[in-house]
Amino acid sequence: MPVVRDLRVLLRFRDFRRLLAVRLLSQGADGVYQVALATYVVFSPEKQTSAAAIASAMAVLLLPYSLVGPFAGVLLDRWRRRQVFVYGNLLRAVLASATAVLMVGQAPDWLFYVSALCVTAVNRFVLAGLSAALPRVVDSERLVMANSLSPTAGTLAATAGGGLAFVVRLLVSDSDAAVVLLGAALYMCAALASLRMAPALLGPDLAPVRPRLAATLAGTARDLLAGVRHLAAPPRREAAWALASMTLMRFCYGALLVLLLMLCRYALSSTPDEGLRLLGLALGVSGAGFFAAAVVTPWAAGRLGPGCWIAVCAAAAAVLEPALGLPFATVPMLVAAFVLGLITQGAKIATDTIVQSSVDDSYRGRIFSVYDVLFNMAFVGAAGVAALMLPPDGRSTVLVVTVAVVYGVVAATMARFERRRVSQQ
């Protein structure tokens, strides 16, 4: 297989192997920690979970990516990346251990969320540093290959970490604190693995004179605004419409995820452990939908065009989401998880393609930073809206119908734009 062959070539580079080990351990720990956080908020027997608590947990997991992410590179250009991995993972190990103590001690919720927020905020620096360090451990001929395989391996590690957390929680120890401590141990292993690399190996090469930090941060903000203005120009309207559509579809997916969590916890299960198993099954089915999207989308977008494929995905969701969601039953819900995974990921792949092909190369990084902010803020906003609308057991006809209407608006608007764009060519 080409992927296996490419990976075998990359693994010949000793420093790439060491950097990859740090990534796998670090992102595996992320998967463990995030699942432990979610199960503590939603499935702890001693807690009466609410949609507001779920919304708070999502904000903790995602806001650092939105608020810190665009500016993380500014600081990473001032710090040794190897030291970021060492001290960042050590700090996360300590903070994750503190989170476990807060879980056992039944601390106030706000203190628990502050601890978790600090862990996920540090994560943004580590992930950005891992990507920035790649050119220092492989040659230029294999950099594209490394950029393709290394983040994919990290995502698989995070997924495996999440699966390990489910197994530990259900089969080994009925304690979310124990799962968090497992994540802390993996963070510690990532810090130790970082010590195998020389401090200066991963860069950056520090200039003798550097701009003031405040001026650099302000310049980053101006660059992001310039990216937004670039996106609004007429030649790139399709990219702007695709981003807007994807943001709304991400909003819908986030609202439905909160509904799924509440249904698994209360309406469709009799015990927290049963609900946790059902949630794990639903997330696995949704992941299968993501995989199916990677297979189907290149063919569909090639025949219809990426913009029309987004419209088709949204239209399918507008029809199938209420049909499968309104029964509030287990089997239709699992089918809906697969369908929405396919539709959401299919639309995202098409959006990525439109942005990459229509945005000037000098602005592409900034546009994807804006994309990242919109993507995560939509998810957090959806959780907040769902918290206001959902009843205690999660059965909300109003939310299901509202989401279907949003999908329908996206489909109609995107289809209309594509017809006008084609007619003007």
GICOR-V300188 format. One record per run of one state. SS is the DSSP state (~ for helix, > for strand, _ for the rest). FROM is the first residue (numbers start at 1). LEN is the number of residues. Records with the same first field share a line. If there is no record, write none. Layout:
SS=FROM-LEN  FROM-LEN
This chain:
_=1-1  11-3  44-7  68-1  77-4  105-4  137-3  173-3  195-18  233-1  268-4  305-1  326-4  359-2  390-7  425-1
~=2-9  14-30  51-17  69-8  81-24  109-28  140-33  176-19  213-20  234-34  272-33  306-20  330-29  361-29  397-28
